[in-house]
Structures are given as C-alpha cells and as structure tokens.
Amino acid sequence: MASVIRVTKEFPFEMAHVLWNYDGPCRNVHGHSYRLFVTLSGVPVDEPGNPRDGMVIDFTDLKHIVKKEIVNVFDHAVVVSRKFDKEKTEMFTKMFGNTILVDYQPTCENLITDFAIRIGRHLPPGVKLYSLKLYETATSFAEWHAADNK
C-alpha cells in the first residue's frame, strides 16, 4: 500500500532588504536571519535495490535544489525592488555589493511566493511542493501552501 508522505528540511540564511515606499521602519535597509522550511509530498520509492528506496526524495537532492535556487542566491544579499530609482539601486550596489533587484516588494510574503516558483520547477517527477514556511524573525513568518495556490 502506497502512502503519501511529507518530508521537510530547514534552510537558514542571512539576508537584508529594504521596502520601497513603506511608511514604517522597514523603509530602511535592515537584515534578518531567515529560516526557510521546505515541505515536499510524494509516495516513497518502492524499488528494492534502488538507492532511493523508501525515500520521497533524498534530502541531499533537496538540499542541492534549495541551495542552488535560494540560499546561494539570497544569502548575504540585499534585496531591493526595481521600483526604486536607478540612483538608489546603484547606491545599494556600491554600498552593499551583492544586491538583488526583484520585480516585487521584497516582503516575506512576496519572497516566499518567489521561492515556491524557484523550487517547484526543479523537483523530480512524482514529488510535489506541499508548503513553505519562511521565518523572517523568531516570531514572524509567512506560509505558502500548494493547496491554496492551484
């Protein structure tokens, strides 16, 4: 009998952002210690002799996908909306070096949506992105669920 199983792996990274046109303190460049929880679902491989027998996905394979698509891109970067004028984005790049320009306001909610797209397109057949949870602080997070985004 095949059961659908969910597996989750956590990925910590450091990132700064600044919110364009925001009326609170996050309008200033500031950083967070993010924690991304990636949950996948699928039926474990049932093939004796297969090195992945009993696994939905090898955690090493998941780590490779998330590191390549998220951690290696966003870790120790400053994320800025393209809505900032060119002068400011050039200033951010000069001041901070690794500056990523995105087509959205880099809130926790928008980041997690971007991350879902980036991760989802690299999953092996039969493995689905079930949910993401992105902690921006120890007490604040955003969640993305596949069931809500069909």
VOFINU-224905 format. One record per atom (N, C-alpha, C): x, y, z; residue in one letter; chain; residue number from 1; atom name. Coordinates in pm, whole numbers. Atoms other than C-alpha are relative to their C-alpha. Layout:
<rs>
+--------+--------+--------+------+-------+------+------+
|      u |      v |      w | resn | chain | resi | name |
+--------+--------+--------+------+-------+------+------+
|      X |      Y |      Z |    a |     A |  NUM |   CA |
...
+--------+--------+--------+------+-------+------+------+
</rs>
This chain:
<rs>
+--------+--------+--------+------+-------+------+------+
|      u |      v |      w | resn | chain | resi | name |
+--------+--------+--------+------+-------+------+------+
|     85 |   -118 |      0 |    m |     A |    1 |    N |
|      0 |      0 |      0 |    m |     A |    1 |   CA |
|     89 |    125 |      0 |    m |     A |    1 |    C |
|    -79 |   -122 |     13 |    a |     A |    2 |    N |
|    145 |    334 |   -106 |    a |     A |    2 |   CA |
|    -63 |    113 |     80 |    a |     A |    2 |    C |
|     45 |   -113 |    -79 |    s |     A |    3 |    N |
|    116 |    621 |    137 |    s |     A |    3 |   CA |
|     71 |    126 |    -47 |    s |     A |    3 |    C |
|    -62 |   -129 |     29 |    v |     A |    4 |    N |
|    175 |    986 |     56 |    v |     A |    4 |   CA |
|     63 |     49 |    129 |    v |     A |    4 |    C |
|    -77 |    -44 |   -116 |    i |     A |    5 |    N |
|    441 |   1117 |    292 |    i |     A |    5 |   CA |
|     49 |    142 |    -26 |    i |     A |    5 |    C |
|    -59 |   -134 |      8 |    r |     A |    6 |    N |
|    556 |   1471 |    363 |    r |     A |    6 |   CA |
|    136 |     -2 |     69 |    r |     A |    6 |    C |
|   -134 |    -15 |    -58 |    v |     A |    7 |    N |
|    923 |   1547 |    426 |    v |     A |    7 |   CA |
|     34 |    149 |      2 |    v |     A |    7 |    C |
|    -33 |   -142 |    -17 |    t |     A |    8 |    N |
|   1061 |   1879 |    548 |    t |     A |    8 |   CA |
|    147 |     15 |     32 |    t |     A |    8 |    C |
|   -140 |    -35 |    -30 |    k |     A |    9 |    N |
|   1407 |   2032 |    553 |    k |     A |    9 |   CA |
|      6 |    150 |     25 |    k |     A |    9 |    C |
|    -18 |   -141 |    -36 |    e |     A |   10 |    N |
|   1514 |   2363 |    709 |    e |     A |   10 |   CA |
|    128 |     54 |    -62 |    e |     A |   10 |    C |
|   -114 |    -68 |     61 |    f |     A |   11 |    N |
|   1747 |   2611 |    540 |    f |     A |   11 |   CA |
|     14 |    140 |     61 |    f |     A |   11 |    C |
|    -23 |   -134 |    -54 |    p |     A |   12 |    N |
|   1886 |   2909 |    736 |    p |     A |   12 |   CA |
|     87 |     83 |    -94 |    p |     A |   12 |    C |
|    -85 |    -91 |     75 |    f |     A |   13 |    N |
|   2033 |   3213 |    560 |    f |     A |   13 |   CA |
|    -20 |    142 |     51 |    f |     A |   13 |    C |
|      3 |   -140 |    -41 |    e |     A |   14 |    N |
|   2107 |   3579 |    624 |    e |     A |   14 |   CA |
|    -29 |     86 |   -122 |    e |     A |   14 |    C |
|     33 |    -86 |    113 |    m |     A |   15 |    N |
|   1957 |   3849 |    404 |    m |     A |   15 |   CA |
|    -49 |    134 |     52 |    m |     A |   15 |    C |
|     51 |   -134 |    -30 |    a |     A |   16 |    N |
|   1886 |   4220 |    408 |    a |     A |   16 |   CA |
|    -98 |     39 |   -109 |    a |     A |   16 |    C |
|     92 |    -55 |    100 |    h |     A |   17 |    N |
|   1608 |   4405 |    234 |    h |     A |   17 |   CA |
|    -38 |    142 |     41 |    h |     A |   17 |    C |
|     51 |   -134 |    -24 |    v |     A |   18 |    N |
|   1452 |   4747 |    208 |    v |     A |   18 |   CA |
|   -132 |      9 |    -75 |    v |     A |   18 |    C |
|    132 |     -7 |     62 |    l |     A |   19 |    N |
|   1087 |   4821 |    134 |    l |     A |   19 |   CA |
|    -25 |    138 |    -60 |    l |     A |   19 |    C |
|     25 |   -124 |     76 |    w |     A |   20 |    N |
|   1017 |   5083 |   -131 |    w |     A |   20 |   CA |
|   -135 |     58 |     41 |    w |     A |   20 |    C |
|    123 |    -76 |    -26 |    n |     A |   21 |    N |
|    757 |   5349 |    -38 |    n |     A |   21 |   CA |
|    -73 |    -46 |    127 |    n |     A |   21 |    C |
|     62 |     48 |   -124 |    y |     A |   22 |    N |
|    688 |   5185 |    300 |    y |     A |   22 |   CA |
|      4 |    113 |    103 |    y |     A |   22 |    C |
|      8 |   -111 |    -96 |    d |     A |   23 |    N |
|    583 |   5415 |    586 |    d |     A |   23 |   CA |
|     46 |    -38 |    140 |    d |     A |   23 |    C |
|    -52 |     43 |   -130 |    g |     A |   24 |    N |
|    745 |   5220 |    871 |    g |     A |   24 |   CA |
|    150 |    -15 |     -3 |    g |     A |   24 |    C |
|   -145 |     10 |     -9 |    p |     A |   25 |    N |
|   1098 |   5140 |    984 |    p |     A |   25 |   CA |
|     64 |    -90 |   -106 |    p |     A |   25 |    C |
|    -57 |     90 |    102 |    c |     A |   26 |    N |
|   1143 |   4871 |    716 |    c |     A |   26 |   CA |
|     27 |     72 |   -133 |    c |     A |   26 |    C |
|    -38 |    -78 |    118 |    r |     A |   27 |    N |
|   1185 |   5152 |    462 |    r |     A |   27 |   CA |
|    151 |     21 |     -3 |    r |     A |   27 |    C |
|   -146 |     -7 |    -10 |    n |     A |   28 |    N |
|   1548 |   5147 |    580 |    n |     A |   28 |   CA |
|     59 |   -139 |    -22 |    n |     A |   28 |    C |
|    -67 |    129 |     21 |    v |     A |   29 |    N |
|   1793 |   4874 |    482 |    v |     A |   29 |   CA |
|     23 |    -66 |    136 |    v |     A |   29 |    C |
|    -17 |     76 |   -124 |    h |     A |   30 |    N |
|   1794 |   4606 |    751 |    h |     A |   30 |   CA |
|      6 |   -148 |    -35 |    h |     A |   30 |    C |
|    -17 |    141 |     28 |    g |     A |   31 |    N |
|   1871 |   4237 |    777 |    g |     A |   31 |   CA |
|    -73 |    -90 |     97 |    g |     A |   31 |    C |
|     66 |    102 |    -81 |    h |     A |   32 |    N |
|   1719 |   3920 |    914 |    h |     A |   32 |   CA |
|     78 |   -131 |    -11 |    h |     A |   32 |    C |
|    -46 |    138 |      5 |    s |     A |   33 |    N |
|   1826 |   3568 |    998 |    s |     A |   33 |   CA |
|   -121 |    -85 |    -39 |    s |     A |   33 |    C |
|    115 |     74 |     52 |    y |     A |   34 |    N |
|   1577 |   3384 |    777 |    y |     A |   34 |   CA |
|     16 |   -149 |     24 |    y |     A |   34 |    C |
|      5 |    146 |     -7 |    r |     A |   35 |    N |
|   1473 |   3021 |    822 |    r |     A |   35 |   CA |
|   -110 |    -45 |    -94 |    r |     A |   35 |    C |
|     95 |     51 |    100 |    l |     A |   36 |    N |
|   1306 |   2851 |    526 |    l |     A |   36 |   CA |
|    -22 |   -148 |     24 |    l |     A |   36 |    C |
|     38 |    141 |    -14 |    f |     A |   37 |    N |
|   1121 |   2524 |    582 |    f |     A |   37 |   CA |
|    -69 |    -42 |   -129 |    f |     A |   37 |    C |
|     53 |     50 |    126 |    v |     A |   38 |    N |
|   1056 |   2332 |    261 |    v |     A |   38 |   CA |
|    -61 |   -137 |     26 |    v |     A |   38 |    C |
|     70 |    126 |    -18 |    t |     A |   39 |    N |
|    794 |   2056 |    275 |    t |     A |   39 |   CA |
|    -45 |    -53 |   -136 |    t |     A |   39 |    C |
|     37 |     67 |    124 |    l |     A |   40 |    N |
|    753 |   1813 |    -14 |    l |     A |   40 |   CA |
|    -90 |   -117 |     33 |    l |     A |   40 |    C |
|     83 |    118 |    -20 |    s |     A |   41 |    N |
|    500 |   1535 |    -59 |    s |     A |   41 |   CA |
|     16 |    -94 |   -119 |    s |     A |   41 |    C |
|     -7 |    100 |    105 |    g |     A |   42 |    N |
|    505 |   1214 |   -254 |    g |     A |   42 |   CA |
|     -5 |   -139 |     61 |    g |     A |   42 |    C |
|     -2 |    140 |    -42 |    v |     A |   43 |    N |
|    498 |    839 |   -238 |    v |     A |   43 |   CA |
|    145 |    -47 |     -1 |    v |     A |   43 |    C |
|   -139 |     48 |     -2 |    p |     A |   44 |    N |
|    830 |    689 |   -126 |    p |     A |   44 |   CA |
|     24 |   -104 |   -110 |    p |     A |   44 |    C |
|    -42 |     97 |    101 |    v |     A |   45 |    N |
|   1015 |    491 |   -391 |    v |     A |   45 |   CA |
|    -12 |   -140 |     61 |    v |     A |   45 |    C |
|     14 |    139 |    -45 |    d |     A |   46 |    N |
|    929 |    120 |   -360 |    d |     A |   46 |   CA |
|     66 |    -89 |   -104 |    d |     A |   46 |    C |
|    -78 |     78 |     96 |    e |     A |   47 |    N |
|   1204 |    -42 |   -563 |    e |     A |   47 |   CA |
|    124 |    -55 |     70 |    e |     A |   47 |    C |
|   -117 |     58 |    -64 |    p |     A |   48 |    N |
|   1434 |   -277 |   -374 |    p |     A |   48 |   CA |
|    119 |      3 |    -95 |    p |     A |   48 |    C |
|   -121 |    -13 |     82 |    g |     A |   49 |    N |
|   1786 |   -222 |   -499 |    g |     A |   49 |   CA |
|     22 |    142 |    -50 |    g |     A |   49 |    C |
|    -13 |   -141 |     39 |    n |     A |   50 |    N |
|   1717 |    143 |   -592 |    n |     A |   50 |   CA |
|     65 |     73 |    117 |    n |     A |   50 |    C |
|    -64 |    -72 |   -111 |    p |     A |   51 |    N |
|   1949 |    367 |   -387 |    p |     A |   51 |   CA |
|    -96 |     95 |     73 |    p |     A |   51 |    C |
|     98 |    -90 |    -61 |    r |     A |   52 |    N |
|   1645 |    590 |   -316 |    r |     A |   52 |   CA |
|   -121 |    -75 |     56 |    r |     A |   52 |    C |
|    110 |     82 |    -50 |    d |     A |   53 |    N |
|   1425 |    300 |   -199 |    d |     A |   53 |   CA |
|    -44 |     51 |    138 |    d |     A |   53 |    C |
|     55 |    -46 |   -128 |    g |     A |   54 |    N |
|   1196 |    418 |     82 |    g |     A |   54 |   CA |
|     -2 |    150 |     17 |    g |     A |   54 |    C |
|     -8 |   -147 |    -11 |    m |     A |   55 |    N |
|   1250 |    790 |     10 |    m |     A |   55 |   CA |
|   -100 |     68 |    -92 |    m |     A |   55 |    C |
|     76 |    -90 |     88 |    v |     A |   56 |    N |
|   1017 |   1059 |   -123 |    v |     A |   56 |   CA |
|    101 |     73 |    -87 |    v |     A |   56 |    C |
|   -113 |    -65 |     66 |    i |     A |   57 |    N |
|   1334 |   1249 |   -213 |    i |     A |   57 |   CA |
|    119 |    -14 |     93 |    i |     A |   57 |    C |
|   -121 |      2 |    -82 |    d |     A |   58 |    N |
|   1689 |   1218 |    -93 |    d |     A |   58 |   CA |
|     20 |    143 |     52 |    d |     A |   58 |    C |
|    -18 |   -134 |    -57 |    f |     A |   59 |    N |
|   1745 |   1509 |    147 |    f |     A |   59 |   CA |
|    119 |     72 |    -64 |    f |     A |   59 |    C |
|   -114 |    -61 |     68 |    t |     A |   60 |    N |
|   2077 |   1567 |    -30 |    t |     A |   60 |   CA |
|    -43 |     64 |   -132 |    t |     A |   60 |    C |
|     52 |    -56 |    126 |    d |     A |   61 |    N |
|   1891 |   1622 |   -359 |    d |     A |   61 |   CA |
|    -81 |    127 |     27 |    d |     A |   61 |    C |
|     77 |   -119 |    -37 |    l |     A |   62 |    N |
|   1651 |   1865 |   -190 |    l |     A |   62 |   CA |
|     94 |    113 |     39 |    l |     A |   62 |    C |
|    -99 |   -100 |    -41 |    k |     A |   63 |    N |
|   1946 |   2046 |    -32 |    k |     A |   63 |   CA |
|     66 |     63 |   -121 |    k |     A |   63 |    C |
|    -63 |    -52 |    122 |    h |     A |   64 |    N |
|   2110 |   2081 |   -374 |    h |     A |   64 |   CA |
|    -93 |    100 |    -71 |    h |     A |   64 |    C |
|     97 |    -87 |     67 |    i |     A |   65 |    N |
|   1793 |   2234 |   -526 |    i |     A |   65 |   CA |
|    -14 |    133 |     74 |    i |     A |   65 |    C |
|     26 |   -122 |    -78 |    v |     A |   66 |    N |
|   1729 |   2482 |   -244 |    v |     A |   66 |   CA |
|    126 |     84 |     13 |    v |     A |   66 |    C |
|   -125 |    -78 |     -6 |    k |     A |   67 |    N |
|   2093 |   2582 |   -207 |    k |     A |   67 |   CA |
|     22 |     75 |   -131 |    k |     A |   67 |    C |
|    -24 |    -61 |    131 |    k |     A |   68 |    N |
|   2123 |   2649 |   -582 |    k |     A |   68 |   CA |
|   -100 |    112 |    -30 |    k |     A |   68 |    C |
|    105 |    -94 |     39 |    e |     A |   69 |    N |
|   1791 |   2831 |   -623 |    e |     A |   69 |   CA |
|    -25 |    112 |    101 |    e |     A |   69 |    C |
|     34 |    -99 |   -104 |    i |     A |   70 |    N |
|   1758 |   3016 |   -290 |    i |     A |   70 |   CA |
|    124 |     44 |     79 |    i |     A |   70 |    C |
|   -105 |    -37 |    -96 |    v |     A |   71 |    N |
|   2045 |   3005 |    -41 |    v |     A |   71 |   CA |
|    120 |     64 |    -69 |    v |     A |   71 |    C |
|   -117 |    -56 |     69 |    n |     A |   72 |    N |
|   2334 |   3062 |   -283 |    n |     A |   72 |   CA |
|    -28 |    133 |    -68 |    n |     A |   72 |    C |
|     39 |   -125 |     65 |    v |     A |   73 |    N |
|   2140 |   3347 |   -445 |    v |     A |   73 |   CA |
|    -24 |    110 |    103 |    v |     A |   73 |    C |
|     47 |   -104 |    -92 |    f |     A |   74 |    N |
|   1992 |   3529 |   -145 |    f |     A |   74 |   CA |
|     84 |     16 |    127 |    f |     A |   74 |    C |
|    -77 |     -8 |   -124 |    d |     A |   75 |    N |
|   2233 |   3454 |    142 |    d |     A |   75 |   CA |
|     99 |    116 |     -6 |    d |     A |   75 |    C |
|    -86 |   -117 |    -13 |    h |     A |   76 |    N |
|   2416 |   3770 |    250 |    h |     A |   76 |   CA |
|    -15 |     98 |   -117 |    h |     A |   76 |    C |
|     33 |    -96 |    106 |    a |     A |   77 |    N |
|   2246 |   3974 |    -22 |    a |     A |   77 |   CA |
|    -93 |    106 |     57 |    a |     A |   77 |    C |
|    100 |   -103 |    -27 |    v |     A |   78 |    N |
|   2043 |   4295 |    -11 |    v |     A |   78 |   CA |
|   -101 |     -8 |   -113 |    v |     A |   78 |    C |
|    104 |     15 |    100 |    v |     A |   79 |    N |
|   1711 |   4253 |   -190 |    v |     A |   79 |   CA |
|    -81 |    129 |     -6 |    v |     A |   79 |    C |
|     59 |   -132 |     23 |    v |     A |   80 |    N |
|   1559 |   4565 |   -343 |    v |     A |   80 |   CA |
|    -98 |     -8 |   -117 |    v |     A |   80 |    C |
|     97 |     -7 |    109 |    s |     A |   81 |    N |
|   1253 |   4632 |   -557 |    s |     A |   81 |   CA |
|     55 |     87 |   -114 |    s |     A |   81 |    C |
|    -39 |    -81 |    117 |    r |     A |   82 |    N |
|   1317 |   4759 |   -910 |    r |     A |   82 |   CA |
|    -74 |    133 |     -5 |    r |     A |   82 |    C |
|     75 |   -126 |     -3 |    k |     A |   83 |    N |
|   1069 |   5036 |   -826 |    k |     A |   83 |   CA |
|     83 |    116 |     53 |    k |     A |   83 |    C |
|    -92 |   -106 |    -42 |    f |     A |   84 |    N |
|   1350 |   5226 |   -657 |    f |     A |   84 |   CA |
|     61 |     63 |   -124 |    f |     A |   84 |    C |
|    -63 |    -64 |    116 |    d |     A |   85 |    N |
|   1501 |   5483 |   -890 |    d |     A |   85 |   CA |
|    142 |    -56 |    -18 |    d |     A |   85 |    C |
|   -130 |     57 |     39 |    k |     A |   86 |    N |
|   1823 |   5386 |  -1068 |    k |     A |   86 |   CA |
|    113 |     49 |     91 |    k |     A |   86 |    C |
|   -104 |    -56 |    -88 |    e |     A |   87 |    N |
|   2033 |   5618 |   -850 |    e |     A |   87 |   CA |
|     10 |    -78 |    131 |    e |     A |   87 |    C |
|      1 |     71 |   -128 |    k |     A |   88 |    N |
|   1925 |   5441 |   -532 |    k |     A |   88 |   CA |
|     48 |   -144 |    -17 |    k |     A |   88 |    C |
|    -44 |    139 |     18 |    t |     A |   89 |    N |
|   1972 |   5091 |   -672 |    t |     A |   89 |   CA |
|    150 |     -7 |    -25 |    t |     A |   89 |    C |
|   -145 |     -4 |     20 |    e |     A |   90 |    N |
|   2321 |   5186 |   -788 |    e |     A |   90 |   CA |
|     72 |     26 |    132 |    e |     A |   90 |    C |
|    -58 |    -29 |   -131 |    m |     A |   91 |    N |
|   2393 |   5326 |   -441 |    m |     A |   91 |   CA |
|      0 |   -127 |     87 |    m |     A |   91 |    C |
|      7 |    125 |    -78 |    f |     A |   92 |    N |
|   2274 |   4999 |   -278 |    f |     A |   92 |   CA |
|    110 |    -95 |    -46 |    f |     A |   92 |    C |
|   -102 |     91 |     54 |    t |     A |   93 |    N |
|   2504 |   4802 |   -509 |    t |     A |   93 |   CA |
|    139 |     44 |     42 |    t |     A |   93 |    C |
|   -132 |    -51 |    -41 |    k |     A |   94 |    N |
|   2802 |   5028 |   -432 |    k |     A |   94 |   CA |
|     23 |    -23 |    149 |    k |     A |   94 |    C |
|    -15 |     11 |   -145 |    m |     A |   95 |    N |
|   2739 |   5018 |    -57 |    m |     A |   95 |   CA |
|      7 |   -145 |     48 |    m |     A |   95 |    C |
|     18 |    134 |    -55 |    f |     A |   96 |    N |
|   2643 |   4654 |    -12 |    f |     A |   96 |   CA |
|     55 |   -111 |    -88 |    f |     A |   96 |    C |
|    -52 |    105 |     89 |    g |     A |   97 |    N |
|   2786 |   4469 |   -311 |    g |     A |   97 |   CA |
|   -110 |    -89 |    -53 |    g |     A |   97 |    C |
|     96 |    100 |     49 |    n |     A |   98 |    N |
|   2560 |   4166 |   -351 |    n |     A |   98 |   CA |
|   -143 |     53 |     16 |    n |     A |   98 |    C |
|    134 |    -57 |     -1 |    t |     A |   99 |    N |
|   2235 |   4347 |   -436 |    t |     A |   99 |   CA |
|    -83 |    -70 |   -107 |    t |     A |   99 |    C |
|     90 |     70 |     92 |    i |     A |  100 |    N |
|   1945 |   4159 |   -595 |    i |     A |  100 |   CA |
|   -120 |     90 |    -25 |    i |     A |  100 |    C |
|    117 |    -79 |     38 |    l |     A |  101 |    N |
|   1683 |   4359 |   -784 |    l |     A |  101 |   CA |
|   -112 |    -97 |    -37 |    l |     A |  101 |    C |
|    116 |     86 |     27 |    v |     A |  102 |    N |
|   1339 |   4197 |   -789 |    v |     A |  102 |   CA |
|   -116 |     84 |    -51 |    v |     A |  102 |    C |
|    115 |    -69 |     58 |    d |     A |  103 |    N |
|   1014 |   4284 |   -964 |    d |     A |  103 |   CA |
|   -117 |      9 |     97 |    d |     A |  103 |    C |
|    105 |     -4 |   -101 |    y |     A |  104 |    N |
|    820 |   4287 |   -637 |    y |     A |  104 |   CA |
|     55 |     68 |    125 |    y |     A |  104 |    C |
|    -41 |    -53 |   -131 |    q |     A |  105 |    N |
|    827 |   4445 |   -292 |    q |     A |  105 |   CA |
|     55 |   -119 |     79 |    q |     A |  105 |    C |
|    -61 |    118 |    -62 |    p |     A |  106 |    N |
|   1068 |   4211 |   -103 |    p |     A |  106 |   CA |
|    -46 |    -24 |    145 |    p |     A |  106 |    C |
|     57 |     39 |   -130 |    t |     A |  107 |    N |
|    834 |   4131 |    186 |    t |     A |  107 |   CA |
|     14 |   -150 |     17 |    t |     A |  107 |    C |
|     -6 |    143 |    -28 |    c |     A |  108 |    N |
|    834 |   3791 |    350 |    c |     A |  108 |   CA |
|   -103 |    -73 |    -88 |    c |     A |  108 |    C |
|    106 |     61 |     79 |    e |     A |  109 |    N |
|    507 |   3717 |    167 |    e |     A |  109 |   CA |
|     39 |    -15 |   -147 |    e |     A |  109 |    C |
|    -39 |      6 |    141 |    n |     A |  110 |    N |
|    643 |   3800 |   -178 |    n |     A |  110 |   CA |
|    124 |    -87 |    -22 |    n |     A |  110 |    C |
|   -118 |     86 |     10 |    l |     A |  111 |    N |
|    977 |   3630 |   -116 |    l |     A |  111 |   CA |
|    -41 |   -147 |     -3 |    l |     A |  111 |    C |
|     38 |    141 |     -8 |    i |     A |  112 |    N |
|    807 |   3303 |    -25 |    i |     A |  112 |   CA |
|    -70 |    -45 |   -128 |    i |     A |  112 |    C |
|     64 |     33 |    128 |    t |     A |  113 |    N |
|    598 |   3315 |   -343 |    t |     A |  113 |   CA |
|    106 |    -21 |   -108 |    t |     A |  113 |    C |
|   -111 |     14 |     93 |    d |     A |  114 |    N |
|    915 |   3366 |   -549 |    d |     A |  114 |   CA |
|     73 |   -132 |     25 |    d |     A |  114 |    C |
|    -71 |    122 |    -35 |    f |     A |  115 |    N |
|   1084 |   3080 |   -363 |    f |     A |  115 |   CA |
|    -78 |   -124 |    -44 |    f |     A |  115 |    C |
|     83 |    114 |     42 |    a |     A |  116 |    N |
|    791 |   2845 |   -435 |    a |     A |  116 |   CA |
|     17 |    -27 |   -149 |    a |     A |  116 |    C |
|    -18 |     15 |    145 |    i |     A |  117 |    N |
|    830 |   2908 |   -808 |    i |     A |  117 |   CA |
|    139 |    -56 |    -29 |    i |     A |  117 |    C |
|   -139 |     42 |     25 |    r |     A |  118 |    N |
|   1209 |   2868 |   -799 |    r |     A |  118 |   CA |
|     23 |   -147 |     37 |    r |     A |  118 |    C |
|    -18 |    138 |    -45 |    i |     A |  119 |    N |
|   1194 |   2540 |   -605 |    i |     A |  119 |   CA |
|    -86 |    -96 |    -83 |    i |     A |  119 |    C |
|     96 |     89 |     66 |    g |     A |  120 |    N |
|    887 |   2392 |   -774 |    g |     A |  120 |   CA |
|     42 |    -46 |   -139 |    g |     A |  120 |    C |
|    -36 |     37 |    137 |    r |     A |  121 |    N |
|   1034 |   2393 |  -1123 |    r |     A |  121 |   CA |
|    118 |    -97 |     -7 |    r |     A |  121 |    C |
|   -115 |     90 |      0 |    h |     A |  122 |    N |
|   1326 |   2170 |  -1017 |    h |     A |  122 |   CA |
|    -24 |   -133 |     71 |    h |     A |  122 |    C |
|     29 |    124 |    -73 |    l |     A |  123 |    N |
|   1150 |   1888 |   -833 |    l |     A |  123 |   CA |
|    -12 |   -118 |    -97 |    l |     A |  123 |    C |
|     11 |    118 |     86 |    p |     A |  124 |    N |
|   1169 |   1534 |   -972 |    p |     A |  124 |   CA |
|   -147 |    -42 |    -17 |    p |     A |  124 |    C |
|    137 |     47 |     22 |    p |     A |  125 |    N |
|    856 |   1368 |  -1115 |    p |     A |  125 |   CA |
|    -53 |    -75 |    122 |    p |     A |  125 |    C |
|     65 |     67 |   -112 |    g |     A |  126 |    N |
|    612 |   1249 |   -851 |    g |     A |  126 |   CA |
|     21 |     66 |    134 |    g |     A |  126 |    C |
|    -25 |    -74 |   -124 |    v |     A |  127 |    N |
|    743 |   1490 |   -588 |    v |     A |  127 |   CA |
|    -61 |    140 |    -16 |    v |     A |  127 |    C |
|     69 |   -128 |      9 |    k |     A |  128 |    N |
|    531 |   1797 |   -516 |    k |     A |  128 |   CA |
|     41 |     92 |    114 |    k |     A |  128 |    C |
|    -23 |    -99 |   -105 |    l |     A |  129 |    N |
|    599 |   2116 |   -328 |    l |     A |  129 |   CA |
|   -131 |     13 |     77 |    l |     A |  129 |    C |
|    120 |     -2 |    -84 |    y |     A |  130 |    N |
|    349 |   2093 |    -42 |    y |     A |  130 |   CA |
|    -16 |    136 |     68 |    y |     A |  130 |    C |
|      8 |   -129 |    -70 |    s |     A |  131 |    N |
|    435 |   2404 |    158 |    s |     A |  131 |   CA |
|    140 |     55 |     24 |    s |     A |  131 |    C |
|   -119 |    -70 |    -44 |    l |     A |  132 |    N |
|    697 |   2659 |    251 |    l |     A |  132 |   CA |
|    -38 |     84 |    121 |    l |     A |  132 |    C |
|     16 |    -90 |   -114 |    k |     A |  133 |    N |
|    736 |   2845 |    577 |    k |     A |  133 |   CA |
|    129 |     80 |      8 |    k |     A |  133 |    C |
|   -117 |    -87 |     -4 |    l |     A |  134 |    N |
|    970 |   3145 |    583 |    l |     A |  134 |   CA |
|     -7 |     88 |    124 |    l |     A |  134 |    C |
|    -10 |    -84 |   -119 |    y |     A |  135 |    N |
|   1063 |   3289 |    921 |    y |     A |  135 |   CA |
|     89 |    118 |    -33 |    y |     A |  135 |    C |
|    -78 |   -122 |     19 |    e |     A |  136 |    N |
|   1178 |   3650 |    894 |    e |     A |  136 |   CA |
|     66 |     38 |    133 |    e |     A |  136 |    C |
|    -53 |    -17 |   -135 |    t |     A |  137 |    N |
|   1226 |   3681 |   1269 |    t |     A |  137 |   CA |
|    -37 |   -125 |     79 |    t |     A |  137 |    C |
|     31 |    117 |    -82 |    a |     A |  138 |    N |
|   1199 |   3432 |   1554 |    a |     A |  138 |   CA |
|   -150 |    -17 |     21 |    a |     A |  138 |    C |
|    143 |      6 |    -30 |    t |     A |  139 |    N |
|    830 |   3517 |   1593 |    t |     A |  139 |   CA |
|    -90 |     38 |   -118 |    t |     A |  139 |    C |
|     81 |    -43 |    116 |    s |     A |  140 |    N |
|    716 |   3624 |   1242 |    s |     A |  140 |   CA |
|     37 |    -82 |   -123 |    s |     A |  140 |    C |
|    -25 |     81 |    119 |    f |     A |  141 |    N |
|    675 |   3408 |    934 |    f |     A |  141 |   CA |
|   -117 |     10 |    -97 |    f |     A |  141 |    C |
|    102 |     13 |    103 |    a |     A |  142 |    N |
|    482 |   3365 |    610 |    a |     A |  142 |   CA |
|     -3 |   -145 |    -43 |    a |     A |  142 |    C |
|     15 |    137 |     48 |    e |     A |  143 |    N |
|    345 |   3037 |    479 |    e |     A |  143 |   CA |
|    -58 |      0 |   -141 |    e |     A |  143 |    C |
|     54 |     24 |    133 |    w |     A |  144 |    N |
|    279 |   2917 |    125 |    w |     A |  144 |   CA |
|    -41 |   -146 |     -5 |    w |     A |  144 |    C |
|     50 |    137 |     13 |    h |     A |  145 |    N |
|     65 |   2608 |     62 |    h |     A |  145 |   CA |
|    -47 |    -23 |   -143 |    h |     A |  145 |    C |
|     40 |     33 |    136 |    a |     A |  146 |    N |
|     19 |   2441 |   -275 |    a |     A |  146 |   CA |
|   -151 |     -4 |    -15 |    a |     A |  146 |    C |
|    146 |     12 |      7 |    a |     A |  147 |    N |
|   -348 |   2373 |   -196 |    a |     A |  147 |   CA |
|    -68 |    137 |    -15 |    a |     A |  147 |    C |
|     56 |   -136 |     10 |    d |     A |  148 |    N |
|   -408 |   2749 |   -172 |    d |     A |  148 |   CA |
|     35 |     68 |   -132 |    d |     A |  148 |    C |
|    -56 |    -67 |    118 |    n |     A |  149 |    N |
|   -230 |   2824 |   -500 |    n |     A |  149 |   CA |
|    -14 |    -83 |   -127 |    n |     A |  149 |    C |
|     23 |     83 |    121 |    k |     A |  150 |    N |
|   -381 |   2599 |   -765 |    k |     A |  150 |   CA |
|    -41 |     87 |   -116 |    k |     A |  150 |    C |
+--------+--------+--------+------+-------+------+------+
</rs>
